[in-house]
């Protein structure tokens, strides 16, 4: 357990005795591939350190579309937002058979209180997550703005009056006209053919 925690950058500068004390209170959990570790909205009370395997952290939007926020592999951790005592803000699913060292909130808070360097790393990681969410929100807003600008542009330039659009409309009319003409001719020749077949002389000849 100590070696597993030592491989995590968050704990690399921690004294072995302190790390041994934290490791003695951590619990090991194993999950098969494609298993939910926890679901968005679940009670949050522990930190997960990835000892082996990998997981994806994701949300589902209002259309039930999956939005992947991050991928965590061995040597990384997730679930640190449980420090605010609120429910889980995202879901976590294993991508392969995985093993975790699970540290309770109380044990992790005590550890951070006595190890400011580790506390700073947790804060920096939370800032990184927040910045990523801000960037995604900004991209969504900018995309909406671009779509609105494009619609306004089409309205302002009166798209149906553009030469390219007018040529396309004329070509479409010619194609539809040609198809209509072919349909009329087909109907006409079919009618003529049926009249010929009904002629008594032709019937006699065929006999």
KOLDO-699046 format. One record per residue (C-alpha): residue number from 1; x, y, z; residue in one letter. Coordinates in Angstrom, 1 decimal. Each point is the difference from the previous one (the first is absolute). Layout:
N
+-----+--------+--------+--------+------+
|  nr |      X |      Y |      Z | rest |
+-----+--------+--------+--------+------+
| NUM |      X |      Y |      Z |    A |
...
+-----+--------+--------+--------+------+
//
This chain:
207
+-----+--------+--------+--------+------+
|  nr |      X |      Y |      Z | rest |
+-----+--------+--------+--------+------+
|   1 |    0.0 |    0.0 |    0.0 |    X |
|   2 |    2.8 |    2.4 |    0.9 |    X |
|   3 |    1.7 |   -0.6 |   -3.3 |    X |
|   4 |   -3.3 |    0.5 |   -1.9 |    X |
|   5 |   -0.6 |    3.3 |    1.7 |    X |
|   6 |    3.6 |    1.1 |   -0.5 |    X |
|   7 |   -0.5 |   -0.3 |   -3.7 |    X |
|   8 |   -2.6 |    2.7 |    0.1 |    X |
|   9 |    1.5 |    3.5 |   -0.5 |    X |
|  10 |   -2.3 |    1.3 |    2.8 |    X |
|  11 |    1.8 |   -2.2 |    2.6 |    X |
|  12 |    3.5 |   -0.1 |   -1.4 |    X |
|  13 |    1.4 |    2.6 |    2.4 |    X |
|  14 |   -1.7 |   -1.5 |    3.1 |    X |
|  15 |    2.1 |   -1.5 |    2.7 |    X |
|  16 |   -0.2 |   -3.8 |    0.0 |    X |
|  17 |   -1.3 |   -0.1 |    3.6 |    X |
|  18 |   -2.8 |    2.4 |   -0.8 |    X |
|  19 |   -0.7 |   -1.9 |   -3.2 |    X |
|  20 |    0.0 |   -3.3 |    1.9 |    X |
|  21 |   -2.6 |    1.5 |    2.4 |    X |
|  22 |   -2.2 |    1.0 |   -2.8 |    X |
|  23 |    0.4 |   -3.3 |   -1.8 |    X |
|  24 |   -1.1 |   -1.9 |    3.1 |    X |
|  25 |   -3.3 |    1.7 |   -0.1 |    X |
|  26 |   -0.6 |   -0.3 |   -3.8 |    X |
|  27 |   -2.1 |   -2.9 |   -1.4 |    X |
|  28 |    0.7 |   -1.9 |   -3.2 |    X |
|  29 |   -2.8 |   -0.5 |   -2.5 |    X |
|  30 |    0.0 |   -1.8 |   -3.3 |    X |
|  31 |   -2.5 |    0.4 |   -2.9 |    X |
|  32 |   -0.4 |   -1.9 |   -3.2 |    X |
|  33 |    0.0 |    1.9 |   -3.4 |    X |
|  34 |   -3.0 |    2.2 |   -0.8 |    X |
|  35 |   -1.3 |    0.1 |    3.5 |    X |
|  36 |   -1.3 |    3.2 |    1.6 |    X |
|  37 |    2.2 |    1.1 |    2.9 |    X |
|  38 |   -2.5 |    2.6 |    1.0 |    X |
|  39 |   -2.8 |    2.0 |   -1.6 |    X |
|  40 |   -0.7 |    3.7 |   -0.3 |    X |
|  41 |   -2.1 |    1.1 |    3.0 |    X |
|  42 |    1.3 |   -2.8 |    2.3 |    X |
|  43 |    1.1 |    0.7 |    3.5 |    X |
|  44 |    3.7 |    1.1 |    0.0 |    X |
|  45 |    2.2 |   -1.0 |    2.9 |    X |
|  46 |    3.3 |   -1.3 |   -1.4 |    X |
|  47 |    2.9 |    0.6 |   -2.3 |    X |
|  48 |    1.0 |   -2.7 |   -2.6 |    X |
|  49 |    3.7 |   -0.5 |   -0.9 |    X |
|  50 |    0.4 |   -2.1 |   -3.2 |    X |
|  51 |    2.5 |   -2.7 |    0.8 |    X |
|  52 |   -0.6 |   -1.9 |   -3.3 |    X |
|  53 |   -2.3 |    0.3 |   -3.0 |    X |
|  54 |   -1.7 |    3.1 |   -1.2 |    X |
|  55 |   -3.4 |    1.7 |    0.3 |    X |
|  56 |   -1.9 |    2.7 |   -1.9 |    X |
|  57 |   -1.8 |    2.8 |    1.8 |    X |
|  58 |   -3.2 |    1.1 |   -1.8 |    X |
|  59 |   -3.3 |    1.9 |    0.1 |    X |
|  60 |   -3.2 |   -0.4 |   -1.9 |    X |
|  61 |   -1.6 |    3.2 |   -1.4 |    X |
|  62 |   -3.7 |    0.7 |   -0.4 |    X |
|  63 |   -0.2 |   -2.1 |   -3.1 |    X |
|  64 |    1.7 |   -3.0 |    1.8 |    X |
|  65 |    3.1 |    0.5 |   -2.1 |    X |
|  66 |    3.2 |   -1.1 |    1.8 |    X |
|  67 |    2.6 |    2.7 |    0.5 |    X |
|  68 |    3.4 |   -1.3 |    1.1 |    X |
|  69 |    1.8 |    2.3 |    2.3 |    X |
|  70 |    3.2 |   -1.8 |    0.7 |    X |
|  71 |    1.8 |   -3.4 |   -0.1 |    X |
|  72 |    1.9 |   -1.1 |    3.1 |    X |
|  73 |    2.7 |   -2.6 |    0.0 |    X |
|  74 |    2.3 |   -1.7 |    2.5 |    X |
|  75 |    1.8 |    2.6 |    2.1 |    X |
|  76 |   -2.9 |    2.5 |   -0.1 |    X |
|  77 |   -3.0 |    0.6 |    2.2 |    X |
|  78 |   -3.6 |    1.1 |   -0.1 |    X |
|  79 |   -2.9 |    0.9 |    2.3 |    X |
|  80 |    1.8 |    2.8 |    1.8 |    X |
|  81 |   -3.1 |    2.3 |   -0.4 |    X |
|  82 |   -1.5 |   -2.0 |    2.9 |    X |
|  83 |    1.8 |    2.5 |    2.2 |    X |
|  84 |   -2.9 |    2.4 |   -0.3 |    X |
|  85 |   -2.4 |   -2.6 |    1.4 |    X |
|  86 |   -2.3 |    0.2 |   -3.1 |    X |
|  87 |   -1.1 |   -3.0 |   -2.1 |    X |
|  88 |    2.1 |   -1.3 |   -2.8 |    X |
|  89 |    0.2 |    2.5 |   -2.9 |    X |
|  90 |    0.7 |   -2.7 |   -2.7 |    X |
|  91 |   -0.1 |   -3.7 |   -0.7 |    X |
|  92 |    3.1 |   -2.3 |   -0.2 |    X |
|  93 |    0.2 |   -3.2 |   -2.0 |    X |
|  94 |    2.9 |   -2.4 |   -0.3 |    X |
|  95 |    1.5 |   -0.4 |   -3.5 |    X |
|  96 |    1.8 |   -3.2 |    1.0 |    X |
|  97 |    0.4 |   -2.1 |    3.2 |    X |
|  98 |    1.1 |    2.5 |    2.6 |    X |
|  99 |    1.2 |    0.2 |    3.6 |    X |
| 100 |   -0.3 |    3.0 |    2.3 |    X |
| 101 |    1.2 |    1.1 |    3.4 |    X |
| 102 |   -3.0 |    1.7 |    1.6 |    X |
| 103 |    0.7 |    2.7 |    2.6 |    X |
| 104 |   -2.9 |    1.3 |    2.1 |    X |
| 105 |   -0.7 |    3.7 |    0.1 |    X |
| 106 |    0.9 |    0.4 |    3.6 |    X |
| 107 |    3.4 |   -1.7 |   -0.5 |    X |
| 108 |    0.7 |    2.0 |   -3.1 |    X |
| 109 |   -0.9 |    3.3 |    1.7 |    X |
| 110 |    2.3 |   -0.8 |    2.9 |    X |
| 111 |    2.8 |   -0.9 |   -2.4 |    X |
| 112 |   -0.4 |    3.3 |   -1.9 |    X |
| 113 |    0.0 |    2.0 |    3.2 |    X |
| 114 |    3.4 |   -1.3 |    0.9 |    X |
| 115 |    1.4 |    0.0 |   -3.6 |    X |
| 116 |   -0.4 |    3.4 |   -1.6 |    X |
| 117 |    1.9 |   -0.9 |   -3.1 |    X |
| 118 |   -2.5 |   -2.8 |   -0.7 |    X |
| 119 |   -2.8 |    2.3 |    0.7 |    X |
| 120 |    1.4 |    2.4 |   -2.6 |    X |
| 121 |    0.1 |   -2.7 |   -2.6 |    X |
| 122 |   -3.7 |   -0.9 |    0.7 |    X |
| 123 |   -0.9 |    3.7 |   -0.4 |    X |
| 124 |    1.9 |    0.3 |   -3.2 |    X |
| 125 |   -1.7 |   -3.1 |   -1.4 |    X |
| 126 |   -3.4 |    1.4 |    0.9 |    X |
| 127 |    0.9 |    3.3 |   -1.7 |    X |
| 128 |    1.0 |   -2.0 |   -3.1 |    X |
| 129 |   -3.3 |   -1.7 |    0.0 |    X |
| 130 |   -1.9 |    3.3 |    0.4 |    X |
| 131 |    2.0 |    1.6 |   -2.8 |    X |
| 132 |   -0.8 |   -2.9 |   -2.3 |    X |
| 133 |   -3.7 |    0.3 |    0.8 |    X |
| 134 |    0.2 |    3.8 |   -0.7 |    X |
| 135 |    1.7 |   -0.7 |   -3.3 |    X |
| 136 |   -2.7 |   -2.5 |   -1.1 |    X |
| 137 |   -2.7 |    2.5 |    1.1 |    X |
| 138 |    1.7 |    2.8 |   -2.0 |    X |
| 139 |    0.2 |   -2.3 |   -3.1 |    X |
| 140 |   -3.7 |   -0.8 |    0.3 |    X |
| 141 |   -0.9 |    3.7 |    0.3 |    X |
| 142 |    2.3 |    1.0 |   -2.9 |    X |
| 143 |   -1.6 |   -2.8 |   -2.2 |    X |
| 144 |   -3.5 |    1.3 |    0.8 |    X |
| 145 |    1.1 |    3.5 |   -0.8 |    X |
| 146 |    1.5 |   -1.0 |   -3.4 |    X |
| 147 |   -3.2 |   -1.8 |   -0.9 |    X |
| 148 |   -2.1 |    3.1 |    0.8 |    X |
| 149 |    2.4 |    2.2 |   -1.9 |    X |
| 150 |   -0.2 |   -2.3 |   -3.0 |    X |
| 151 |   -3.8 |    0.0 |    0.1 |    X |
| 152 |    0.0 |    3.8 |    0.3 |    X |
| 153 |    2.4 |    0.2 |   -2.9 |    X |
| 154 |   -2.2 |   -2.1 |   -2.2 |    X |
| 155 |   -3.0 |    2.2 |    0.8 |    X |
| 156 |    1.9 |    3.2 |   -0.6 |    X |
| 157 |    1.4 |   -1.0 |   -3.4 |    X |
| 158 |   -3.3 |   -1.5 |   -1.1 |    X |
| 159 |    1.4 |   -3.4 |   -0.9 |    X |
| 160 |   -2.6 |   -0.8 |   -2.7 |    X |
| 161 |    1.2 |    3.0 |   -2.0 |    X |
| 162 |    3.6 |   -1.2 |   -0.1 |    X |
| 163 |    1.2 |   -1.0 |   -3.6 |    X |
| 164 |    1.0 |   -3.4 |    1.1 |    X |
| 165 |   -3.3 |   -0.7 |    1.8 |    X |
| 166 |   -1.9 |    1.3 |   -3.0 |    X |
| 167 |    1.9 |   -2.2 |   -2.4 |    X |
| 168 |   -0.7 |   -3.0 |    2.3 |    X |
| 169 |   -3.7 |    0.9 |    0.1 |    X |
| 170 |   -0.2 |    0.3 |   -3.9 |    X |
| 171 |    1.8 |   -3.3 |   -0.4 |    X |
| 172 |   -2.4 |   -1.7 |    2.5 |    X |
| 173 |   -2.9 |    1.4 |   -2.0 |    X |
| 174 |    1.4 |   -1.4 |   -3.3 |    X |
| 175 |    0.6 |   -3.4 |    1.6 |    X |
| 176 |   -3.5 |   -0.1 |    1.3 |    X |
| 177 |   -1.4 |    1.1 |   -3.3 |    X |
| 178 |    2.0 |   -2.7 |   -1.9 |    X |
| 179 |   -1.3 |   -2.7 |    2.4 |    X |
| 180 |   -3.6 |    1.3 |   -0.5 |    X |
| 181 |    0.5 |   -0.1 |   -3.8 |    X |
| 182 |    1.3 |   -3.5 |    0.1 |    X |
| 183 |   -3.0 |   -1.1 |    2.1 |    X |
| 184 |   -2.4 |    1.5 |   -2.5 |    X |
| 185 |    1.7 |   -1.6 |   -3.0 |    X |
| 186 |    0.1 |   -3.4 |    1.7 |    X |
| 187 |   -3.8 |    0.3 |    0.7 |    X |
| 188 |   -0.6 |    1.1 |   -3.6 |    X |
| 189 |    2.0 |   -2.9 |   -1.6 |    X |
| 190 |   -1.6 |   -2.5 |    2.4 |    X |
| 191 |   -3.4 |    1.2 |   -1.1 |    X |
| 192 |    0.9 |   -0.3 |   -3.7 |    X |
| 193 |    1.4 |   -3.5 |    0.6 |    X |
| 194 |   -3.1 |   -1.2 |    1.7 |    X |
| 195 |   -2.2 |    1.4 |   -2.9 |    X |
| 196 |    2.2 |   -1.8 |   -2.6 |    X |
| 197 |   -0.3 |   -3.3 |    2.0 |    X |
| 198 |   -3.7 |    0.3 |    0.0 |    X |
| 199 |   -0.4 |    0.4 |   -3.8 |    X |
| 200 |   -1.8 |   -3.0 |   -1.5 |    X |
| 201 |    2.4 |   -0.2 |   -3.0 |    X |
| 202 |    2.9 |   -0.4 |    2.4 |    X |
| 203 |   -1.9 |   -2.7 |    1.9 |    X |
| 204 |   -0.7 |   -1.9 |   -3.2 |    X |
| 205 |    3.7 |    0.3 |   -1.1 |    X |
| 206 |    1.2 |   -1.4 |    3.4 |    X |
| 207 |   -2.3 |   -3.0 |   -0.4 |    X |
+-----+--------+--------+--------+------+
//
